[in-house]
Amino acid sequence: MKKDLTTDMTMGSPIKHLLQFSVPLLIGNVFQQLYNMVDAIVVGNYEGKEALAAVGTTGSINFLIFSLALGLASGISIITSQYFGAKDEENIKKSFATGAYVVIISSVIMGIIGFFASRPILELLNTPDNIIDQAVIYLKICSIGIIGIGAYNWIATILRALGDSITPLIFLIVTCILNIFLDLLFVIVLHMGVAGVAWATIISQMIAAIGCIVYALMKVKLLRIPLKKFRPDNKIVKKCLSFGIPVALQNSFVSLSIMALQGIINSYGDTVMAAATAATRIEQLIIQPGASLGMAVATFTGQNIGAGKIDRVKKGFNSAVRLIVGFSLFMLPVIYFGGGTIMDLFIKAEDKEVIRIGVEALRVPCFFYSFVGLIFITRNLLSGAGDVKIPMFMGFTEVVCRVIFANLLSLQFGYHGIWWATGLTWFLTSIVGCIRYFSGKWKDKTVIASTLTH
């Protein structure tokens, strides 16, 4: 099989493959989180805490709307990586074409739902009257742009399944730079407020999707398919749904748990909302090494499962755990003692109460970074192996734990309990993933064996 930009992870050092694959992912994810942070910094400093709260309260809803497309893209990635490990070029091509139809159609459906359901969902979350109109505008515009996000994630997951994490990175960096420029233009120069931030995001994402698709078709010969053969394959559609829907449900569960948490945060008013928004943006940046390493583990697992190399999967898991625990221990003092300095970037200096609350929102969860890292590693390993029902259950665990802990602890300790709810949720969810991994029941869930019998 000609490699082009692809990487065969079934041979060589597991930790070397994980690092080489995850570092570009990490850089890309950091850039993605940076332009999310820039959104918050721009609206927080130029539009005020109400605009910052409006953008922040939509985050979990956006993730819920995107979850179906992202889940189905992950399903295609699982299938493609296993076929790549098995050196099955014909089914790689079929997976590539099928994924385009599945992800784009699901994106359009969810975009329509998100557009018309924006206000009812925000009202359900007790969004304050002084920010709900801005939040509705932001959410509706993001729903319009979901097709660009879906298209980018489809091509990016395909390329990563083939071991190429460089191409998505290049276009993600371009997207980030463009998004920052458009943020400044739309908000500061054209005074478009939160609408400007939303338009900047979706325009940038669409350009990234188009550029990445064109570049991949030019450079990866394996993905060049005659137009008459670029059609969905029924067998792969079924497999994509069987793998992708549980991942989509897992994402939905996570977003629902965050929405439930957001509803509690909203009940404390726009000061706590603004602080939580800034803290969440920072936190999302910090956990990106775990997320990136998890994606590397998914591809590494998928390829080696496809090649029948279970021992290499175990070695990859051990290497990933050592890496994430080391990073988490390094970041703990950085965030605990430096959180205030970082919070100063997000909000005007006179909003001292927002900064104070935000620092507390950072300090409590930082003791649980290792556990959220374990969630990413175990969840992606199980998904890469085709054992997608357990990651879905892990998502359900997040819903139950976050809702129960947030409600109980906030009743007892006020908004202070919300930060502890996040950490405890990470801890218990990671335990579920570890139990499944050490049970070894994920070893026989591969899609390859069942497919090769046809």
C-alpha positions as CSV (number, residue, x, y, z in Angstrom):
1,M,0.0,0.0,0.0
2,K,1.5,3.4,-1.0
3,K,2.0,5.5,2.0
4,D,1.8,9.1,0.6
5,L,1.1,11.2,3.8
6,T,-0.1,8.2,5.7
7,T,1.6,6.3,8.6
8,D,1.5,2.6,9.3
9,M,1.4,2.3,13.1
10,T,1.5,-1.5,13.2
11,M,5.3,-1.5,13.2
12,G,7.9,0.5,15.2
13,S,7.9,2.1,18.7
14,P,4.4,2.7,20.1
15,I,5.4,5.7,22.2
16,K,7.2,7.2,19.1
17,H,4.1,6.8,17.0
18,L,1.9,8.2,19.7
19,L,4.1,11.3,20.1
20,Q,4.6,11.8,16.4
21,F,0.9,11.6,15.8
22,S,-0.4,13.4,18.8
23,V,2.0,16.4,18.7
24,P,0.5,17.8,15.5
25,L,-3.0,17.1,16.9
26,L,-2.0,18.9,20.1
27,I,-0.8,21.9,18.1
28,G,-4.0,21.9,16.1
29,N,-6.2,21.5,19.1
30,V,-4.4,24.3,20.9
31,F,-4.9,26.6,17.9
32,Q,-8.5,25.6,17.9
33,Q,-8.9,26.4,21.5
34,L,-6.9,29.6,21.1
35,Y,-9.4,31.0,18.6
36,N,-12.2,30.0,21.0
37,M,-10.3,31.9,23.7
38,V,-9.9,34.8,21.3
39,D,-13.6,34.8,20.8
40,A,-14.1,35.1,24.6
41,I,-11.3,37.7,25.0
42,V,-12.6,39.9,22.2
43,V,-16.2,39.9,23.4
44,G,-15.2,40.1,27.1
45,N,-13.0,43.1,26.6
46,Y,-14.9,45.0,23.8
47,E,-18.5,44.0,24.5
48,G,-18.5,43.3,28.2
49,K,-19.4,40.5,30.6
50,E,-23.0,40.1,29.2
51,A,-21.7,39.3,25.8
52,L,-19.0,36.9,27.2
53,A,-21.8,35.2,29.2
54,A,-23.9,34.9,26.1
55,V,-21.2,33.2,24.1
56,G,-20.3,30.9,27.0
57,T,-23.8,29.7,27.7
58,T,-24.1,28.3,24.1
59,G,-21.0,26.1,24.3
60,S,-22.7,22.9,25.5
61,I,-25.7,23.4,23.2
62,N,-23.4,23.8,20.2
63,F,-21.6,20.6,21.2
64,L,-24.9,18.8,21.4
65,I,-25.9,20.0,17.9
66,F,-22.6,19.0,16.5
67,S,-22.4,15.6,18.3
68,L,-24.2,13.5,15.7
69,A,-21.9,14.6,12.9
70,L,-18.8,14.3,15.1
71,G,-19.9,10.9,16.3
72,L,-20.6,9.6,12.8
73,A,-17.2,11.0,11.6
74,S,-15.6,9.0,14.5
75,G,-17.5,5.9,13.3
76,I,-16.0,6.2,9.9
77,S,-12.6,6.8,11.4
78,I,-12.8,3.6,13.4
79,I,-13.7,1.6,10.3
80,T,-11.1,3.3,8.1
81,S,-8.2,2.8,10.6
82,Q,-9.0,-0.9,11.0
83,Y,-9.2,-1.4,7.2
84,F,-5.9,0.5,6.9
85,G,-4.3,-1.8,9.4
86,A,-5.6,-4.8,7.4
87,K,-4.3,-3.3,4.2
88,D,-7.8,-3.4,2.6
89,E,-7.6,-0.5,0.1
90,E,-11.0,-1.2,-1.5
91,N,-12.9,-0.8,1.7
92,I,-10.8,2.3,2.7
93,K,-12.1,3.9,-0.5
94,K,-15.7,2.9,0.2
95,S,-15.4,4.2,3.8
96,F,-14.1,7.5,2.5
97,A,-17.0,8.0,0.1
98,T,-19.6,6.7,2.5
99,G,-18.5,9.0,5.2
100,A,-19.0,12.1,3.1
101,Y,-22.7,11.3,2.6
102,V,-23.3,10.3,6.2
103,V,-21.6,13.2,7.8
104,I,-22.9,16.0,5.5
105,I,-26.5,14.8,5.6
106,S,-26.5,14.5,9.4
107,S,-24.9,18.0,9.7
108,V,-27.7,19.5,7.6
109,I,-30.4,17.8,9.7
110,M,-28.8,18.9,13.0
111,G,-28.2,22.4,11.7
112,I,-31.9,22.9,11.0
113,I,-32.9,21.5,14.4
114,G,-30.3,23.8,16.1
115,F,-31.5,26.9,14.2
116,F,-35.2,26.5,15.2
117,A,-34.6,25.1,18.7
118,S,-32.1,27.8,19.9
119,R,-34.4,29.9,22.0
120,P,-36.4,27.1,23.6
121,I,-33.2,25.3,24.7
122,L,-31.7,28.5,26.1
123,E,-35.0,29.2,28.0
124,L,-34.8,25.7,29.3
125,L,-31.4,26.4,30.7
126,N,-32.6,29.5,32.6
127,T,-30.6,31.9,30.5
128,P,-31.0,35.4,32.0
129,D,-33.2,37.8,30.1
130,N,-30.4,40.3,29.7
131,I,-28.3,37.9,27.6
132,I,-30.7,35.5,25.9
133,D,-31.2,37.5,22.7
134,Q,-27.4,37.6,22.1
135,A,-27.1,33.9,22.9
136,V,-29.9,33.1,20.4
137,I,-28.2,35.1,17.6
138,Y,-24.9,33.3,18.3
139,L,-26.4,29.9,18.3
140,K,-28.5,30.4,15.2
141,I,-25.4,31.5,13.2
142,C,-23.4,28.6,14.4
143,S,-26.2,26.2,13.4
144,I,-26.1,27.6,9.9
145,G,-22.3,26.9,9.7
146,I,-22.5,23.3,11.0
147,I,-22.0,21.9,7.5
148,G,-18.5,23.4,7.4
149,I,-17.7,21.8,10.8
150,G,-19.1,18.5,9.7
151,A,-17.1,18.5,6.4
152,Y,-13.8,19.4,8.1
153,N,-14.2,16.7,10.8
154,W,-15.1,14.1,8.1
155,I,-11.9,14.7,6.1
156,A,-9.8,15.2,9.2
157,T,-10.9,11.9,10.8
158,I,-10.3,10.1,7.5
159,L,-6.8,11.4,7.2
160,R,-6.0,10.7,10.9
161,A,-7.3,7.2,10.5
162,L,-4.6,6.8,7.8
163,G,-2.0,8.1,10.2
164,D,-1.8,11.7,8.7
165,S,-2.2,14.3,11.4
166,I,-0.2,16.9,9.6
167,T,-2.6,18.0,6.9
168,P,-5.5,18.7,9.3
169,L,-3.1,20.7,11.4
170,I,-2.0,22.9,8.6
171,F,-5.5,23.9,7.8
172,L,-6.5,24.3,11.4
173,I,-3.6,26.8,11.9
174,V,-4.8,28.7,8.8
175,T,-8.3,28.7,10.2
176,C,-7.2,30.0,13.6
177,I,-5.3,32.9,12.1
178,L,-8.2,33.7,9.8
179,N,-10.7,33.5,12.7
180,I,-8.7,35.8,14.9
181,F,-8.5,38.4,12.0
182,L,-12.2,38.1,11.4
183,D,-13.0,38.4,15.1
184,L,-11.1,41.7,15.3
185,L,-12.7,42.9,12.0
186,F,-16.3,42.0,12.8
187,V,-16.3,43.0,16.5
188,I,-13.9,45.9,16.8
189,V,-14.2,47.5,13.4
190,L,-17.7,46.6,12.2
191,H,-19.3,46.4,15.7
192,M,-21.2,43.2,15.0
193,G,-21.0,42.0,18.6
194,V,-21.5,38.3,19.3
195,A,-22.9,37.8,15.8
196,G,-19.5,38.8,14.4
197,V,-17.7,36.2,16.6
198,A,-20.1,33.5,15.3
199,W,-19.7,34.5,11.6
200,A,-15.9,34.6,12.0
201,T,-15.9,31.0,13.3
202,I,-18.1,29.5,10.6
203,I,-16.4,31.3,7.7
204,S,-13.0,30.1,8.9
205,Q,-14.2,26.6,9.4
206,M,-15.7,26.3,6.0
207,I,-12.5,27.5,4.4
208,A,-10.6,24.9,6.4
209,A,-12.9,22.2,5.2
210,I,-12.7,23.1,1.5
211,G,-8.9,23.5,1.7
212,C,-8.3,20.3,3.5
213,I,-10.5,18.2,1.2
214,V,-8.8,19.6,-2.0
215,Y,-5.3,19.2,-0.5
216,A,-6.0,15.6,0.6
217,L,-7.4,14.6,-2.8
218,M,-4.3,16.0,-4.4
219,K,-1.7,14.4,-2.1
220,V,-3.3,11.1,-0.9
221,K,-3.7,8.8,-3.9
222,L,-5.6,6.3,-1.8
223,L,-8.5,8.8,-1.6
224,R,-8.8,9.5,-5.3
225,I,-12.0,7.9,-6.4
226,P,-13.8,8.3,-9.8
227,L,-16.9,10.4,-9.4
228,K,-19.2,7.6,-10.6
229,K,-17.8,5.4,-7.7
230,F,-18.2,8.2,-5.1
231,R,-21.3,6.8,-3.6
232,P,-22.4,5.3,-0.3
233,D,-21.9,1.6,0.4
234,N,-24.8,0.1,2.2
235,K,-22.8,-2.3,4.3
236,I,-20.4,0.4,5.4
237,V,-23.3,2.8,6.1
238,K,-24.7,0.2,8.5
239,K,-21.3,-0.3,10.2
240,C,-20.8,3.5,10.3
241,L,-24.1,3.9,12.1
242,S,-23.4,1.0,14.4
243,F,-20.1,2.5,15.5
244,G,-20.9,6.2,15.0
245,I,-24.3,6.4,16.8
246,P,-22.9,5.2,20.1
247,V,-20.1,7.7,19.8
248,A,-22.6,10.4,18.9
249,L,-24.7,9.4,21.9
250,Q,-21.6,9.5,24.1
251,N,-21.0,13.0,22.9
252,S,-24.6,13.9,23.4
253,F,-24.5,12.6,27.0
254,V,-21.4,14.7,27.7
255,S,-23.0,17.8,26.2
256,L,-26.2,17.2,28.1
257,S,-24.3,16.9,31.4
258,I,-22.5,20.2,30.6
259,M,-25.9,21.8,29.7
260,A,-27.3,20.7,33.0
261,L,-24.2,22.2,34.7
262,Q,-24.7,25.4,32.6
263,G,-28.3,25.6,33.8
264,I,-27.1,25.7,37.4
265,I,-24.4,28.2,36.6
266,N,-26.9,30.4,34.9
267,S,-29.0,30.5,38.0
268,Y,-26.2,32.5,39.8
269,G,-26.3,35.4,37.3
270,D,-24.0,36.8,34.6
271,T,-21.0,37.4,36.9
272,V,-20.7,33.7,37.7
273,M,-21.6,32.9,34.1
274,A,-18.8,35.1,32.8
275,A,-16.3,33.6,35.2
276,A,-17.3,30.1,34.3
277,T,-17.0,30.9,30.6
278,A,-13.4,32.2,31.0
279,A,-12.4,29.3,33.2
280,T,-13.9,26.8,30.8
281,R,-12.0,28.3,27.9
282,I,-8.7,28.0,29.8
283,E,-9.6,24.5,31.0
284,Q,-10.3,23.3,27.5
285,L,-6.9,24.5,26.4
286,I,-5.2,22.6,29.3
287,I,-6.9,19.3,28.6
288,Q,-5.9,19.3,24.9
289,P,-2.8,17.2,25.4
290,G,-5.1,14.5,26.8
291,A,-7.6,14.9,24.0
292,S,-4.8,14.8,21.3
293,L,-3.2,11.8,22.9
294,G,-6.5,10.1,23.0
295,M,-7.1,10.6,19.3
296,A,-3.6,9.2,18.7
297,V,-4.5,6.2,20.8
298,A,-7.7,5.7,18.8
299,T,-5.8,5.5,15.5
300,F,-3.0,3.4,16.9
301,T,-5.5,1.0,18.4
302,G,-7.6,0.8,15.2
303,Q,-4.7,0.0,13.0
304,N,-3.2,-2.6,15.3
305,I,-6.5,-4.2,16.0
306,G,-7.0,-4.5,12.2
307,A,-3.6,-6.1,12.0
308,G,-4.4,-8.4,14.9
309,K,-1.6,-7.0,17.2
310,I,-3.3,-6.9,20.6
311,D,0.0,-6.7,22.5
312,R,1.0,-3.5,20.7
313,V,-2.4,-2.0,21.8
314,K,-1.5,-2.7,25.4
315,K,2.0,-1.2,25.0
316,G,0.4,1.9,23.5
317,F,-2.0,2.2,26.4
318,N,0.8,2.0,29.0
319,S,2.9,4.6,27.1
320,A,-0.1,7.0,26.9
321,V,-0.9,6.7,30.6
322,R,2.7,7.6,31.5
323,L,2.6,10.6,29.2
324,I,-0.7,12.0,30.5
325,V,0.0,11.5,34.2
326,G,3.4,13.3,33.8
327,F,1.8,16.3,32.0
328,S,-1.1,16.5,34.5
329,L,1.3,16.7,37.5
330,F,3.3,19.4,35.7
331,M,0.2,21.5,35.0
332,L,-1.3,21.3,38.5
333,P,1.0,24.0,40.1
334,V,1.0,26.1,37.0
335,I,-2.8,26.5,37.0
336,Y,-3.2,26.6,40.8
337,F,-0.7,29.5,41.3
338,G,-0.9,31.1,37.9
339,G,-4.7,31.0,37.2
340,G,-5.2,34.6,38.2
341,T,-2.7,36.0,35.7
342,I,-4.4,34.0,32.9
343,M,-7.9,35.1,34.0
344,D,-6.8,38.8,33.7
345,L,-6.8,38.3,29.9
346,F,-10.5,37.5,29.6
347,I,-12.2,40.4,31.4
348,K,-11.9,44.0,32.2
349,A,-9.7,44.8,35.2
350,E,-12.6,46.5,37.0
351,D,-14.6,43.2,37.0
352,K,-12.6,41.9,40.0
353,E,-15.4,39.6,41.2
354,V,-15.5,37.8,37.8
355,I,-11.7,37.2,38.1
356,R,-11.9,36.0,41.7
357,I,-14.6,33.4,40.9
358,G,-12.8,32.4,37.7
359,V,-9.6,31.6,39.6
360,E,-11.5,29.4,42.0
361,A,-13.2,27.6,39.1
362,L,-9.7,26.8,37.8
363,R,-8.1,25.8,41.1
364,V,-10.5,23.0,42.1
365,P,-10.5,20.9,38.9
366,C,-6.8,21.1,38.4
367,F,-6.3,18.3,41.0
368,F,-8.3,16.0,38.7
369,Y,-6.4,16.5,35.4
370,S,-4.9,13.0,35.4
371,F,-8.4,11.5,35.5
372,V,-9.8,13.5,32.6
373,G,-6.7,12.4,30.7
374,L,-7.6,8.8,31.5
375,I,-11.1,9.3,30.2
376,F,-9.6,10.4,26.8
377,I,-7.2,7.5,26.7
378,T,-9.6,4.7,27.7
379,R,-12.5,6.0,25.7
380,N,-10.5,6.4,22.5
381,L,-8.8,3.0,22.9
382,L,-12.1,1.3,23.3
383,S,-13.6,3.2,20.4
384,G,-10.6,2.4,18.2
385,A,-11.0,-1.3,19.0
386,G,-14.7,-1.1,18.0
387,D,-16.0,-1.4,21.6
388,V,-18.2,1.7,21.3
389,K,-20.9,0.9,23.7
390,I,-18.7,1.4,26.8
391,P,-17.6,4.9,25.7
392,M,-21.3,5.6,25.3
393,F,-21.9,4.3,28.9
394,M,-19.0,6.5,30.0
395,G,-20.9,9.5,28.5
396,F,-24.0,8.4,30.4
397,T,-21.9,8.2,33.6
398,E,-20.8,11.8,33.0
399,V,-24.4,12.9,32.8
400,V,-25.5,11.2,35.9
401,C,-22.5,12.2,38.0
402,R,-22.4,15.8,36.9
403,V,-26.1,16.3,37.4
404,I,-26.2,14.7,40.8
405,F,-22.9,16.2,42.1
406,A,-23.7,19.7,40.7
407,N,-27.2,19.8,42.2
408,L,-26.2,18.3,45.6
409,L,-23.0,20.3,46.1
410,S,-24.4,23.6,44.8
411,L,-27.3,23.3,47.3
412,Q,-24.8,22.7,50.1
413,F,-22.0,25.1,49.0
414,G,-23.5,27.4,46.4
415,Y,-21.7,27.9,43.1
416,H,-18.5,26.7,44.8
417,G,-19.9,23.1,44.6
418,I,-20.0,23.3,40.8
419,W,-16.3,23.2,40.4
420,W,-16.0,20.1,42.7
421,A,-18.8,18.4,40.6
422,T,-16.6,18.6,37.5
423,G,-13.6,17.0,39.2
424,L,-15.6,14.2,40.9
425,T,-17.3,13.5,37.6
426,W,-13.9,13.1,35.8
427,F,-12.7,10.7,38.5
428,L,-15.7,8.3,38.4
429,T,-15.9,8.3,34.6
430,S,-12.3,7.4,34.3
431,I,-12.8,4.5,36.7
432,V,-15.4,3.1,34.3
433,G,-13.1,3.3,31.3
434,C,-10.2,1.7,33.3
435,I,-12.4,-1.2,34.5
436,R,-13.4,-2.0,30.9
437,Y,-9.8,-1.8,29.6
438,F,-8.4,-4.2,32.2
439,S,-11.3,-6.6,31.7
440,G,-9.9,-7.3,28.2
441,K,-13.4,-7.6,26.7
442,W,-12.7,-5.0,24.0
443,K,-10.3,-7.4,22.2
444,D,-12.9,-9.1,20.0
445,K,-15.0,-6.1,18.9
446,T,-13.1,-5.4,15.7
447,V,-15.1,-4.6,12.5
448,I,-12.6,-6.4,10.3
449,A,-13.5,-10.0,11.2
450,S,-17.2,-9.5,10.6
451,T,-16.6,-7.6,7.3
452,L,-14.2,-10.1,5.8
453,T,-16.8,-12.8,6.1
454,H,-19.0,-11.1,3.5
